[in-house]
């Protein structure tokens, strides 16, 4: 007896496996376009400053600053050098002294304080460091009037020291210096130096300071930029225009442009020259600065 077998039914077609959906993300073109727009937005003021510094008073007032014709850069530089018997370059020298020497000494003081907070144990260390951090929260504009009254008691108002001495203190720099010392100065190296007979000052000067040099450069750059752009403290402390920094001197010229429009080109080209030291400082020290920021962020 034969058993008839029914033919096998065709199996249903299985759907092809779907690829996992990729998470949503912006396309490369959109990201690059946004970066180009951000870069252009950042560089536009600098481009305007470059072209406007070579324009005369009529072009600046008339809004013809981006046109490539009628360059007067040489005439503007000559007028800047002769205005007020060369007072602009006196302001420039004042700013270099305030920012250069002030930032150098401030960075050294901050590194010394940060090294002490990191290496040594003394009663109330964390409470003292907390007071230093409280100083970061106080805006500098709120301290201008108390510093003026203190400088008035010491007969320092309208002197070089009224602007220079306050620039030697930076609570945020002390905090950064302690972070850098924790990341760059291992305790084993300091202990080995002490066992070799080096004193504490010799250990700091020969070993600790050299190890924390990226942090020193970072604090220097931050303080140099802050002092160079400082405006409110010199405005409160100084009345003698021969002691003005560049920021306050250009402000005084800009305040006279309504009565004397010929100051317009001087203010613009003076602002362009005022950017040069900041660019030079960052370009010259960027290697140490980048290394310092990386170590601080990792720590």
Secondary structure as GFF3:
##gff-version 3
##sequence-region A 1 299
A	DSSP	alpha_helix	28	52	.	.	.	ID=ss1
A	DSSP	alpha_helix	57	62	.	.	.	ID=ss2
A	DSSP	alpha_helix	73	82	.	.	.	ID=ss3
A	DSSP	three_ten_helix	83	85	.	.	.	ID=ss4
A	DSSP	alpha_helix	87	96	.	.	.	ID=ss5
A	DSSP	pi_helix	97	101	.	.	.	ID=ss6
A	DSSP	alpha_helix	102	119	.	.	.	ID=ss7
A	DSSP	alpha_helix	125	137	.	.	.	ID=ss8
A	DSSP	alpha_helix	140	153	.	.	.	ID=ss9
A	DSSP	alpha_helix	160	164	.	.	.	ID=ss10
A	DSSP	three_ten_helix	165	168	.	.	.	ID=ss11
A	DSSP	alpha_helix	171	184	.	.	.	ID=ss12
A	DSSP	alpha_helix	187	195	.	.	.	ID=ss13
A	DSSP	alpha_helix	200	203	.	.	.	ID=ss14
A	DSSP	pi_helix	204	208	.	.	.	ID=ss15
A	DSSP	alpha_helix	209	211	.	.	.	ID=ss16
A	DSSP	alpha_helix	213	228	.	.	.	ID=ss17
A	DSSP	alpha_helix	232	237	.	.	.	ID=ss18
A	DSSP	three_ten_helix	241	243	.	.	.	ID=ss19
A	DSSP	alpha_helix	246	254	.	.	.	ID=ss20
A	DSSP	alpha_helix	263	298	.	.	.	ID=ss21
###
